[in-house]
Amino acid sequence: RQLSESDLFFDANILLPYQVMAALEQHSDIPAPRVIGVEADEAILGSPFLVMEAIEGRIVDQVPNYHVEGWVADLPPAQRREIWLDAVDVLAKLHNLDWTQNFSFLDDPRRGKPGFEQYLHRTVEWYEWAHADRDFPASDAALDYLQRNAPVATDVSFLWGDPTPANTLFNPDRSVAALLDFEMVALGPGEVDLAWWLASEENFAQ
């Protein structure tokens, strides 16, 4: 598919989150919306789309910053800790799913071996697309370092891809009601998701 300047995700395909949520519903207890259907014909609404169930739950606002204002900020520190730990626990359960059994469609052999190799190659492709010949010396150096010092042996896990509190719905008891947004799912070491989660938290804690 030809990418356009309006694309938010590299190599986006609405069929992928549909497959992911359908497989999660059938083969796991990971909380996620139940998918009702998917339509690939762009003529209907102007782009492919999927339909999923509505889930009752509280969102974590990014604007205003959820650490500064809103229901999370209003909680005492101990209850904020409960939210954080429960969400990370669900993330760990996602990583412990056996991807070879019901999620093998995530394997993309054109980008190398399942796991870190595929994830790194996809990241390089995304970076070159987003880079667009602009000057980013810090990230250029970081990616170069990662390629030269890539780990040789890592676990292969189902990666959420965009794990942030803002992509999570919470129940009134502060437990996770659902994980949302599976456009960036991939295979790789679980530490990638955890690092993304921590970086997002640090960003909104400024």
VEXDREN-2710 file (C-alpha; in Angstrom, 1 decimal):
% VEXDREN-2710
k/r/px/py/pz
1/ARG/0.0/0.0/0.0
2/GLN/1.2/3.5/-0.9
3/LEU/1.8/5.5/2.3
4/SER/0.5/9.1/2.4
5/GLU/1.4/12.1/4.5
6/SER/-1.8/11.6/6.5
7/ASP/-0.8/8.1/7.7
8/LEU/-0.3/7.9/11.4
9/PHE/1.1/4.4/11.5
10/PHE/3.7/2.8/9.3
11/ASP/2.4/-0.1/7.3
12/ALA/-1.1/0.2/8.8
13/ASN/-3.7/-2.4/8.1
14/ILE/-7.1/-2.5/9.8
15/LEU/-7.3/-6.2/9.4
16/LEU/-4.5/-6.7/11.8
17/PRO/-6.2/-5.3/15.0
18/TYR/-9.3/-7.2/13.9
19/GLN/-7.3/-10.5/13.8
20/VAL/-5.7/-9.7/17.1
21/MET/-8.8/-8.9/19.1
22/ALA/-10.6/-11.9/17.6
23/ALA/-7.8/-14.2/18.6
24/LEU/-7.6/-12.6/22.1
25/GLU/-11.3/-13.2/22.6
26/GLN/-11.1/-16.9/21.5
27/HIS/-7.8/-17.9/23.0
28/SER/-7.1/-15.8/26.1
29/ASP/-8.5/-14.0/29.1
30/ILE/-6.8/-10.7/28.1
31/PRO/-9.5/-8.0/28.5
32/ALA/-10.1/-6.4/25.0
33/PRO/-13.1/-5.3/23.0
34/ARG/-15.1/-8.0/21.2
35/VAL/-14.9/-7.4/17.5
36/ILE/-18.2/-7.6/15.5
37/GLY/-16.9/-7.2/12.0
38/VAL/-14.4/-5.6/9.6
39/GLU/-14.8/-4.0/6.2
40/ALA/-11.9/-3.6/3.8
41/ASP/-13.9/-1.8/1.1
42/GLU/-12.9/1.9/1.1
43/ALA/-15.9/2.8/-0.9
44/ILE/-18.3/2.6/2.0
45/LEU/-16.8/5.1/4.5
46/GLY/-13.8/6.3/2.6
47/SER/-11.4/3.9/4.3
48/PRO/-11.5/0.4/5.8
49/PHE/-13.0/0.1/9.2
50/LEU/-13.9/-2.3/12.0
51/VAL/-16.8/-2.4/14.4
52/MET/-16.3/-3.5/18.0
53/GLU/-18.4/-3.6/21.2
54/ALA/-18.5/-0.6/23.5
55/ILE/-17.0/-1.3/26.9
56/GLU/-17.8/0.5/30.1
57/GLY/-14.7/2.0/31.6
58/ARG/-12.8/5.1/32.5
59/ILE/-10.2/6.6/30.2
60/VAL/-6.9/8.2/31.3
61/ASP/-6.8/11.6/29.7
62/GLN/-3.6/12.9/28.2
63/VAL/-5.0/16.4/27.9
64/PRO/-5.0/17.6/30.5
65/ASN/-2.2/15.4/31.8
66/TYR/-3.6/12.6/33.9
67/HIS/-0.8/13.0/36.5
68/VAL/-1.9/16.6/37.0
69/GLU/-5.7/16.6/36.7
70/GLY/-8.5/14.1/36.5
71/TRP/-9.6/11.0/38.4
72/VAL/-6.2/9.4/38.5
73/ALA/-4.6/12.6/39.9
74/ASP/-7.4/12.7/42.5
75/LEU/-6.5/9.3/43.9
76/PRO/-4.2/8.8/46.8
77/PRO/-0.7/7.4/45.9
78/ALA/-1.5/3.9/47.1
79/GLN/-4.5/3.6/44.8
80/ARG/-2.5/5.0/41.9
81/ARG/0.0/2.3/42.6
82/GLU/-2.7/-0.3/42.4
83/ILE/-3.8/1.0/38.9
84/TRP/-0.2/0.9/37.6
85/LEU/0.6/-2.6/39.0
86/ASP/-2.7/-4.1/37.7
87/ALA/-2.0/-2.7/34.2
88/VAL/1.6/-3.9/34.1
89/ASP/0.3/-7.3/35.3
90/VAL/-2.1/-7.6/32.3
91/LEU/0.8/-6.5/30.1
92/ALA/2.9/-9.4/31.5
93/LYS/0.0/-11.9/30.8
94/LEU/-0.1/-10.7/27.2
95/HIS/3.6/-11.4/26.9
96/ASN/3.2/-14.9/28.3
97/LEU/0.7/-15.9/25.6
98/ASP/2.1/-18.6/23.4
99/TRP/2.3/-16.7/20.1
100/THR/3.0/-19.9/18.1
101/GLN/-0.4/-21.4/19.0
102/ASN/-2.9/-18.8/18.0
103/PHE/-1.0/-15.7/17.0
104/SER/1.4/-17.0/14.4
105/PHE/0.0/-14.4/11.9
106/LEU/2.2/-11.9/13.7
107/ASP/5.3/-13.6/12.3
108/ASP/6.8/-11.6/9.4
109/PRO/9.7/-13.7/8.0
110/ARG/10.6/-11.1/5.4
111/ARG/12.0/-9.1/8.3
112/GLY/14.1/-11.9/9.7
113/LYS/13.6/-14.3/12.6
114/PRO/10.7/-13.9/15.0
115/GLY/11.5/-11.6/17.9
116/PHE/14.0/-8.9/18.2
117/GLU/15.3/-9.2/14.7
118/GLN/11.9/-8.7/13.1
119/TYR/11.1/-5.9/15.5
120/LEU/14.4/-4.1/14.9
121/HIS/14.1/-4.4/11.1
122/ARG/10.5/-3.0/11.2
123/THR/11.7/-0.2/13.4
124/VAL/14.4/0.7/10.9
125/GLU/11.9/0.7/8.1
126/TRP/9.5/2.9/10.1
127/TYR/12.3/5.3/11.1
128/GLU/13.5/5.7/7.5
129/TRP/9.9/6.4/6.4
130/ALA/9.3/8.9/9.3
131/HIS/12.8/10.4/9.0
132/ALA/12.1/11.7/5.5
133/ASP/15.7/12.9/5.0
134/ARG/15.5/15.3/7.9
135/ASP/18.3/15.9/10.4
136/PHE/17.9/14.0/13.7
137/PRO/21.4/13.3/14.9
138/ALA/20.4/12.0/18.4
139/SER/18.0/9.4/17.1
140/ASP/20.3/8.5/14.2
141/ALA/23.0/7.8/16.7
142/ALA/20.7/5.8/19.0
143/LEU/19.4/3.6/16.2
144/ASP/23.0/3.1/14.9
145/TYR/24.1/2.0/18.4
146/LEU/21.1/-0.4/18.7
147/GLN/21.9/-2.0/15.4
148/ARG/25.6/-2.5/16.3
149/ASN/24.8/-3.8/19.8
150/ALA/21.6/-5.8/19.2
151/PRO/21.1/-8.6/21.7
152/VAL/21.7/-12.1/20.2
153/ALA/19.3/-14.0/22.3
154/THR/15.9/-12.7/23.6
155/ASP/12.5/-14.1/24.4
156/VAL/9.8/-13.9/21.7
157/SER/6.6/-12.4/23.0
158/PHE/3.3/-11.0/21.7
159/LEU/3.9/-7.3/21.9
160/TRP/1.0/-4.8/22.3
161/GLY/3.1/-2.2/20.5
162/ASP/1.6/0.9/22.0
163/PRO/1.2/0.1/25.7
164/THR/0.3/3.3/27.6
165/PRO/-2.3/4.2/30.3
166/ALA/-4.1/6.2/27.7
167/ASN/-4.8/3.1/25.6
168/THR/-6.3/1.3/28.6
169/LEU/-9.8/1.4/30.0
170/PHE/-10.2/1.0/33.8
171/ASN/-13.1/-0.4/35.9
172/PRO/-14.5/1.6/38.9
173/ASP/-12.4/-0.7/41.1
174/ARG/-9.3/0.5/39.2
175/SER/-8.7/-2.9/37.6
176/VAL/-8.2/-3.1/33.8
177/ALA/-11.4/-3.2/31.8
178/ALA/-9.8/-3.5/28.4
179/LEU/-6.7/-2.9/26.4
180/LEU/-7.2/-0.8/23.3
181/ASP/-5.4/0.1/20.0
182/PHE/-3.6/-2.9/18.5
183/GLU/-2.4/-1.2/15.3
184/MET/1.3/-1.7/16.3
185/VAL/1.3/-5.3/17.5
186/ALA/4.4/-7.3/16.7
187/LEU/6.7/-10.1/18.0
188/GLY/9.7/-9.2/20.2
189/PRO/11.0/-9.2/23.7
190/GLY/8.5/-8.1/26.3
191/GLU/11.0/-5.5/27.6
192/VAL/10.1/-3.4/24.5
193/ASP/6.5/-3.0/25.7
194/LEU/7.7/-2.3/29.3
195/ALA/10.1/0.3/28.1
196/TRP/7.4/2.0/26.0
197/TRP/5.1/2.0/29.0
198/LEU/7.8/3.5/31.3
199/ALA/8.8/6.1/28.7
200/SER/5.1/7.2/28.3
201/GLU/4.7/7.5/32.0
202/GLU/7.9/9.5/32.4
203/ASN/6.8/11.8/29.5
204/PHE/3.5/12.6/31.2
205/ALA/5.1/12.9/34.7
206/GLN/7.1/15.9/33.6
END
